[in-house]
Amino acid sequence: MPDPSHDLRHEIALFRFGLIADLVRRPPGAPGLYTQLHAIAARSHPIPGSDRTHVAAETLRDWIKKYRQGGFDALLPRSRQDRGQPRRLPAAVTEALIALKEAHPCWSVR
């Protein structure tokens, strides 16, 4: 029986390659590369396995770099390192952050 996650991973890698295919042939730093990256990023794309429709120019640059270093397989999405681990802050940390914010209301989260 085929593994659906394997199929989605390959579909995502194909999507990524489709966006960068014309750009990976150009040498790094080639004139117009930056403009093309931003033009691709400005368009909507049906992203496999996602509700999102846009890809940042910086992400495209990362994919180009990965492709140049590792070929098509480098575009395959990797499993999260924290898969199955809780992503919530421990209660003590949450309480400490709240106390800091209450003590310093002018502080920003940024």
C-alpha positions as CSV (number, residue, x, y, z in Angstrom):
1,M,0.0,0.0,0.0
2,P,1.5,3.4,-1.0
3,D,2.4,5.8,1.8
4,P,0.3,8.9,1.4
5,S,2.8,11.1,3.3
6,H,5.5,9.9,0.8
7,D,3.3,11.0,-2.1
8,L,2.6,14.4,-0.5
9,R,6.3,14.9,0.2
10,H,7.1,14.3,-3.5
11,E,4.3,16.5,-4.6
12,I,5.6,19.3,-2.4
13,A,9.2,18.8,-3.7
14,L,7.8,19.0,-7.3
15,F,5.9,22.1,-6.5
16,R,9.1,23.7,-5.0
17,F,11.1,22.7,-8.0
18,G,8.5,24.1,-10.4
19,L,8.8,27.5,-8.8
20,I,12.6,27.6,-8.9
21,A,13.4,25.6,-12.0
22,D,14.1,28.6,-14.2
23,L,16.2,30.2,-11.5
24,V,18.5,27.3,-10.6
25,R,20.0,27.4,-14.1
26,R,21.1,30.9,-13.6
27,P,24.4,31.5,-11.8
28,P,24.2,32.9,-8.2
29,G,24.0,36.6,-8.2
30,A,22.9,36.8,-11.9
31,P,21.3,40.1,-12.9
32,G,17.6,40.0,-12.6
33,L,17.5,37.0,-10.2
34,Y,16.3,39.1,-7.3
35,T,13.5,40.6,-9.5
36,Q,12.4,37.2,-10.6
37,L,12.3,35.9,-7.0
38,H,10.0,38.7,-6.0
39,A,7.8,38.3,-9.0
40,I,7.3,34.6,-8.2
41,A,6.7,35.4,-4.6
42,A,4.1,38.0,-5.5
43,R,1.9,35.5,-7.3
44,S,-0.5,33.1,-5.8
45,H,0.3,29.4,-6.0
46,P,-1.8,26.4,-4.9
47,I,0.6,24.9,-2.4
48,P,0.2,21.1,-1.9
49,G,-1.0,20.2,1.6
50,S,-1.5,23.8,2.6
51,D,-4.2,26.4,2.7
52,R,-1.5,29.1,2.1
53,T,-1.1,30.5,-1.4
54,H,2.1,32.6,-1.2
55,V,5.8,31.7,-0.9
56,A,8.2,34.3,0.4
57,A,11.1,35.4,-1.8
58,E,13.5,34.4,1.0
59,T,12.0,30.9,1.0
60,L,12.5,30.6,-2.7
61,R,16.2,31.6,-2.2
62,D,16.5,28.9,0.5
63,W,15.0,26.3,-2.0
64,I,17.5,27.4,-4.7
65,K,20.4,27.0,-2.3
66,K,19.1,23.6,-1.1
67,Y,18.6,22.4,-4.7
68,R,22.1,23.5,-5.7
69,Q,23.6,21.7,-2.7
70,G,21.6,18.5,-2.7
71,G,19.5,18.2,-5.9
72,F,15.8,17.3,-6.0
73,D,15.9,15.3,-2.7
74,A,16.9,18.4,-0.8
75,L,13.5,19.9,-1.7
76,L,11.6,17.1,0.0
77,P,10.1,18.4,3.2
78,R,11.6,17.1,6.4
79,S,9.8,15.8,9.4
80,R,9.6,18.1,12.3
81,Q,12.3,17.4,14.9
82,D,9.8,18.0,17.7
83,R,7.1,15.7,16.2
84,G,5.0,14.3,19.0
85,Q,6.5,16.7,21.5
86,P,4.3,19.3,23.3
87,R,4.7,22.7,21.8
88,R,3.3,24.5,24.8
89,L,5.4,26.6,27.1
90,P,5.7,25.1,30.6
91,A,3.3,26.7,33.1
92,A,6.2,28.2,35.1
93,V,7.6,30.0,32.0
94,T,4.1,31.3,31.1
95,E,3.6,32.6,34.6
96,A,7.0,34.3,34.6
97,L,6.3,36.0,31.3
98,I,2.9,37.2,32.5
99,A,4.5,38.6,35.6
100,L,7.1,40.4,33.5
101,K,4.5,41.9,31.3
102,E,2.4,43.1,34.2
103,A,5.5,44.6,35.9
104,H,6.5,46.3,32.6
105,P,3.4,47.2,30.6
106,C,5.3,49.3,28.1
107,W,7.4,46.3,27.0
108,S,6.5,44.9,23.6
109,V,6.5,41.4,22.4
110,R,8.9,42.5,19.7
